[in-house]
């Protein structure tokens, strides 16, 4: 009888140790995950963000708008298009990764390379290509191209 009680006490002790070990392991992984997540937010935060307004009108005649502060394509015909160039400069003394995001309102019509690597003090021209399909509705279209610079 005493032997059975001793075995039962050993089993209970083992269960308590196993539960404690599981709790500490879970706590360790939770803290580890929070540290990694916090570091990833810090490391992947953009160095700089620039927003370039983009505008165009789908119409029945052509029209040009020369504006240095935005990418304005003017009036464009269906089945037409155009190109605007953005001049991008890396003013940092290290390589940067540039990611380009087109807002959803104009994304079906604007095409561009989405990522670039720029060397220190490098200047690069990025083409924004506008393509208007035959079935596009007449009207004013506007949105943004967002440029985010990250440390490479």
Backbone bond lengths (Angstrom), bond angles and torsions (degrees), N, CA, C in turn:
res aa  C-N    CA-C-N  psi(-1)  N-CA   C-N-CA  omega(-1)  CA-C   N-CA-C  phi
1 X - - - 1.452 - - 1.524 110.42 -
2 X 1.336 114.86 -44.71 1.464 119.61 179.41 1.533 110.93 -61.53
3 X 1.333 114.56 -37.30 1.455 120.56 179.55 1.531 110.72 -63.96
4 X 1.332 117.99 -39.51 1.465 122.29 178.57 1.532 110.78 -65.98
5 X 1.350 116.00 -39.41 1.469 120.14 179.11 1.525 110.04 -66.71
6 X 1.304 117.88 -40.52 1.464 122.12 179.01 1.523 110.07 -64.01
7 X 1.368 116.18 -42.57 1.461 119.26 177.55 1.527 111.00 -62.13
8 X 1.327 116.25 -43.04 1.475 120.82 -179.57 1.518 110.74 -63.13
9 X 1.334 117.95 -41.73 1.471 121.50 177.52 1.525 110.83 -63.44
10 X 1.330 117.17 -39.91 1.471 120.47 177.57 1.535 110.72 -64.48
11 X 1.329 116.89 -41.03 1.463 120.38 178.20 1.523 111.24 -64.69
12 X 1.334 117.37 -42.53 1.466 121.23 177.68 1.526 110.77 -62.39
13 X 1.331 116.95 -42.30 1.474 120.99 178.40 1.518 110.31 -62.36
14 X 1.346 116.10 -41.83 1.456 120.11 179.18 1.531 110.88 -63.10
15 X 1.330 117.67 -41.42 1.468 121.74 178.45 1.523 110.98 -61.76
16 X 1.329 116.73 -42.71 1.469 120.58 179.64 1.509 110.11 -64.65
17 X 1.349 117.56 -43.58 1.469 121.05 178.27 1.529 110.74 -62.64
18 X 1.322 117.00 -42.16 1.467 120.82 179.78 1.524 110.63 -63.83
19 X 1.324 118.03 -42.08 1.459 121.33 178.18 1.519 110.93 -64.67
20 X 1.341 117.12 -41.90 1.470 120.30 177.65 1.525 110.98 -63.92
21 X 1.325 117.69 -43.16 1.465 121.08 179.17 1.521 110.98 -61.95
22 X 1.322 116.91 -41.86 1.459 120.62 178.39 1.533 110.49 -62.62
23 X 1.327 116.43 -43.67 1.467 120.86 178.89 1.528 111.09 -60.73
24 X 1.341 117.19 -45.59 1.468 120.28 -179.38 1.527 111.35 -67.85
25 X 1.320 117.24 -37.07 1.465 120.20 177.66 1.525 110.28 -65.46
26 X 1.320 116.70 -43.24 1.458 120.85 177.79 1.519 111.58 -62.86
27 X 1.316 116.59 -42.60 1.466 121.85 177.61 1.526 110.94 -62.68
28 X 1.335 117.16 -42.76 1.465 121.77 178.78 1.536 110.54 -60.66
29 X 1.331 117.46 -48.19 1.461 120.56 -178.60 1.525 111.94 -66.20
30 X 1.307 117.59 -34.47 1.460 121.20 177.28 1.527 110.79 -65.32
31 X 1.314 117.23 -46.52 1.474 121.27 178.16 1.518 110.26 -64.69
32 X 1.337 117.70 -42.71 1.462 121.83 178.89 1.529 110.27 -60.32
33 X 1.331 118.06 -45.43 1.455 122.20 179.05 1.527 111.19 -61.78
34 X 1.314 118.44 -43.08 1.465 121.61 179.47 1.524 111.61 -63.82
35 X 1.325 117.37 -38.53 1.470 120.60 178.07 1.522 110.27 -65.65
36 X 1.321 117.90 -47.01 1.473 121.88 -179.90 1.529 110.40 -62.96
37 X 1.323 117.36 -42.74 1.461 121.33 179.18 1.526 110.84 -62.95
38 X 1.308 118.14 -43.44 1.471 121.86 179.13 1.518 111.09 -63.40
39 X 1.326 116.96 -42.64 1.464 120.35 177.76 1.518 111.57 -63.74
40 X 1.320 117.06 -40.01 1.468 119.11 -179.45 1.524 110.90 -65.38
41 X 1.317 117.73 -37.41 1.468 119.67 176.81 1.521 110.83 -64.01
42 X 1.312 116.76 -40.10 1.462 120.90 -179.32 1.524 111.15 -69.99
43 X 1.323 117.28 -44.09 1.459 120.91 -175.47 1.522 112.83 -72.90
44 X 1.309 118.35 -30.05 1.455 120.80 -176.49 1.519 113.54 -100.61
45 X 1.301 116.52 14.13 1.458 120.46 175.68 1.532 107.56 -75.36
46 X 1.330 117.75 133.32 1.473 118.60 -179.24 1.521 112.12 -64.10
47 X 1.329 115.06 144.80 1.462 121.04 174.56 1.521 110.42 -69.35
48 X 1.328 114.29 -38.00 1.463 120.33 -175.99 1.523 108.02 -155.18
49 X 1.329 115.90 146.63 1.462 121.85 176.56 1.523 108.19 -129.56
50 X 1.331 115.79 130.07 1.464 121.34 176.26 1.522 108.45 -122.75
51 X 1.320 115.57 138.75 1.466 121.27 179.65 1.523 108.64 -115.47
52 X 1.318 115.25 124.85 1.466 121.61 179.60 1.524 108.04 -111.37
53 X 1.338 118.16 116.06 1.470 119.60 176.10 1.530 110.55 -67.39
54 X 1.325 115.81 140.81 1.469 122.06 178.22 1.522 107.27 -125.25
55 X 1.349 115.42 131.37 1.467 120.53 179.99 1.526 109.67 -138.07
56 X 1.329 114.77 146.89 1.467 120.66 170.73 1.515 108.47 -161.06
57 X 1.323 114.71 159.45 1.458 121.90 178.70 1.522 107.02 -122.94
58 X 1.315 116.15 129.73 1.467 119.99 172.34 1.520 105.59 -91.67
59 X 1.334 114.90 117.48 1.463 120.13 -175.37 1.508 112.63 -140.05
60 X 1.351 115.48 -172.93 1.465 121.00 -178.36 1.520 112.42 -101.65
61 X 1.327 116.95 8.30 1.471 122.35 175.33 1.521 107.54 -147.31
62 X 1.302 116.96 166.40 1.473 121.79 -179.85 1.519 110.64 -90.96
63 X 1.295 115.95 149.13 1.456 121.74 174.71 1.519 109.21 -153.20
64 X 1.306 116.93 142.59 1.463 122.02 -177.31 1.513 109.16 -113.76
65 X 1.325 115.54 139.91 1.464 121.52 175.36 1.521 106.88 -132.51
66 X 1.312 116.62 112.94 1.465 121.59 178.88 1.520 108.43 -97.52
67 X 1.308 115.87 106.90 1.449 121.69 -176.97 1.518 107.80 -134.94
68 X 1.314 117.59 124.47 1.462 121.59 -175.75 1.522 113.51 -82.65
69 X 1.320 118.29 -13.06 1.464 120.01 -175.43 1.521 113.57 -97.31
70 X 1.333 116.79 -7.16 1.460 120.29 178.82 1.521 109.35 -148.43
71 X 1.324 116.15 165.66 1.462 121.13 175.55 1.527 106.95 -93.02
72 X 1.318 115.84 88.64 1.457 121.49 -178.08 1.531 108.32 -104.70
73 X 1.323 116.17 118.09 1.460 121.17 -177.79 1.523 112.43 -88.90
74 X 1.328 118.26 -5.06 1.458 121.49 -178.87 1.516 111.62 73.51
75 X 1.343 115.92 -147.90 1.470 121.56 179.02 1.524 107.94 -95.71
76 X 1.324 115.60 128.51 1.463 121.85 -175.39 1.529 108.55 -125.32
77 X 1.314 116.72 140.73 1.463 122.59 178.09 1.526 110.85 -79.34
78 X 1.328 115.51 156.17 1.463 119.09 169.53 1.522 109.09 -59.21
79 X 1.299 117.24 148.30 1.469 124.53 -174.09 1.528 111.40 62.60
80 X 1.330 116.92 16.08 1.464 120.95 178.49 1.515 110.40 -109.26
81 X 1.303 114.62 -165.71 1.457 119.67 179.90 1.508 111.13 177.12
82 X 1.284 115.03 -166.02 1.448 120.48 179.76 1.521 110.33 -175.62
83 X 1.316 114.49 174.38 1.474 121.29 179.66 1.516 108.35 -134.90
84 X 1.306 116.09 134.62 1.463 122.46 171.20 1.515 106.86 -125.40
85 X 1.311 115.96 139.76 1.468 120.84 -178.52 1.517 110.18 -107.42
86 X 1.315 115.17 134.84 1.459 121.85 173.01 1.521 107.53 -105.48
87 X 1.310 115.64 134.52 1.459 120.13 176.88 1.527 107.35 -99.14
88 X 1.330 115.32 117.82 1.459 122.36 -175.29 1.519 108.34 -113.95
89 X 1.326 116.14 133.59 1.461 121.10 179.59 1.522 110.45 -124.43
90 X 1.329 115.37 135.48 1.460 121.12 173.12 1.524 107.53 -93.01
91 X 1.308 116.67 104.98 1.464 120.87 -179.08 1.529 112.60 -91.15
92 X 1.336 116.77 2.52 1.463 120.74 178.40 1.531 110.12 -84.69
93 X 1.318 116.52 162.81 1.462 120.51 178.87 1.539 110.83 -96.51
94 X 1.316 116.95 26.89 1.458 123.15 176.52 1.524 108.14 -147.37
95 X 1.348 115.24 163.58 1.472 120.36 178.47 1.519 110.46 -63.60
96 X 1.323 115.70 142.77 1.464 119.90 174.14 1.523 109.35 -126.48
97 X 1.307 114.34 150.14 1.448 122.07 173.09 1.518 106.45 -101.86
98 X 1.311 116.57 124.89 1.463 122.00 179.36 1.520 107.81 -105.59
99 X 1.338 115.59 125.09 1.463 121.01 175.78 1.519 107.94 -113.75
100 X 1.314 115.25 133.53 1.451 122.37 -176.37 1.531 108.61 -111.17
101 X 1.338 116.72 129.98 1.457 122.68 -179.59 1.538 108.73 -123.99
102 X 1.317 117.06 129.93 1.463 122.63 178.46 1.529 107.46 -103.77
103 X 1.337 116.89 130.30 1.467 120.22 -179.58 1.524 110.14 -63.10
104 X 1.339 115.38 151.40 1.469 120.74 -171.97 1.525 113.62 -63.71
105 X 1.333 118.27 -25.39 1.468 120.80 -178.95 1.524 112.74 -64.78
106 X 1.309 116.10 -32.45 1.468 119.76 -176.85 1.531 113.06 -115.25
107 X 1.332 117.07 -1.21 1.469 121.13 -176.63 1.530 114.16 -57.05
108 X 1.344 120.60 -33.04 1.468 118.60 178.66 1.532 113.43 -67.88
109 X 1.322 117.28 -15.38 1.470 120.77 -173.54 1.533 114.09 -113.05
110 X 1.323 117.79 -20.54 1.475 121.86 -175.92 1.520 109.62 -106.31
111 X 1.321 115.99 129.33 1.464 121.86 179.46 1.524 109.22 -125.26
112 X 1.333 114.89 139.49 1.462 121.06 178.03 1.517 108.53 -163.50
113 X 1.323 115.98 157.30 1.462 119.27 170.96 1.517 107.86 -62.63
114 X 1.314 116.94 139.66 1.453 119.92 -172.90 1.519 114.35 -93.04
115 X 1.318 118.56 -21.45 1.466 120.03 179.88 1.522 110.42 -137.01
116 X 1.325 114.14 144.65 1.462 122.41 178.73 1.521 107.89 -141.38
117 X 1.318 115.63 150.36 1.458 120.80 169.89 1.525 106.29 -112.01
118 X 1.319 115.50 126.57 1.462 120.97 179.03 1.518 109.40 -113.98
119 X 1.317 115.37 130.92 1.459 121.62 176.21 1.529 109.10 -76.23
120 X 1.338 118.07 164.11 1.476 119.97 177.53 1.532 111.22 -55.47
121 X 1.322 116.69 134.11 1.472 125.08 179.12 1.530 113.56 61.11
122 X 1.315 118.45 17.16 1.470 121.26 178.07 1.521 109.92 -84.70
123 X 1.330 115.61 142.64 1.456 123.05 174.36 1.518 107.53 -116.26
124 X 1.335 115.75 135.85 1.458 119.53 -178.79 1.521 109.54 -138.27
125 X 1.335 116.17 144.75 1.457 121.51 175.16 1.520 108.74 -95.14
126 X 1.325 115.23 130.74 1.459 121.54 178.53 1.528 107.69 -113.74
127 X 1.323 115.55 127.78 1.467 120.41 -179.71 1.518 110.66 -91.27
128 X 1.331 115.22 128.41 1.465 121.86 169.06 1.522 105.54 -101.03
129 X 1.312 116.50 118.56 1.460 121.55 -175.40 1.524 108.91 -106.68
130 X 1.331 116.03 122.88 1.459 122.60 178.27 1.523 108.81 -100.23
131 X 1.333 116.55 128.02 1.465 122.32 176.99 1.527 107.29 -129.49
132 X 1.347 115.59 119.28 1.460 121.27 -179.39 1.527 108.30 -103.13
133 X 1.332 118.06 120.83 1.471 119.84 178.40 1.531 111.26 -75.17
134 X 1.303 115.97 165.97 1.458 122.75 -178.78 1.533 112.72 -63.80
135 X 1.320 117.25 -27.71 1.463 120.63 -175.98 1.536 113.43 -99.15
136 X 1.321 117.99 13.49 1.474 120.51 179.80 1.522 110.09 -68.07
137 X 1.308 115.91 140.39 1.464 120.90 178.81 1.524 109.98 -74.38
138 X 1.329 115.66 142.00 1.469 119.37 174.40 1.528 108.71 -65.49
139 X 1.328 115.82 144.45 1.454 119.03 177.55 1.515 113.27 147.55
140 X 1.323 114.90 -178.87 1.465 123.16 179.82 1.527 109.64 -89.29
141 X 1.305 115.56 136.63 1.457 121.98 177.66 1.526 107.94 -126.72
142 X 1.304 115.86 137.97 1.465 119.02 176.58 1.523 109.69 -150.58
143 X 1.297 114.13 154.84 1.459 122.06 179.41 1.510 109.17 -174.65
144 X 1.306 116.33 -161.89 1.469 120.99 -178.57 1.514 110.97 -134.76
145 X 1.311 113.86 151.19 1.457 121.61 165.14 1.520 104.89 -110.94
146 X 1.325 115.83 121.93 1.456 121.11 -178.94 1.516 108.89 -104.50
147 X 1.313 115.40 128.41 1.465 122.30 178.51 1.521 108.10 -108.20
148 X 1.329 116.41 123.20 1.463 121.05 178.83 1.528 108.78 -118.42
149 X 1.331 114.71 126.57 1.458 121.86 -179.73 1.529 109.00 -100.84
150 X 1.332 115.85 127.00 1.469 122.27 179.25 1.526 109.80 -121.29
151 X 1.305 116.22 149.78 1.471 120.96 172.55 1.524 107.30 -68.37
152 X 1.329 115.78 132.20 1.481 119.83 -179.73 1.497 110.05 -89.01
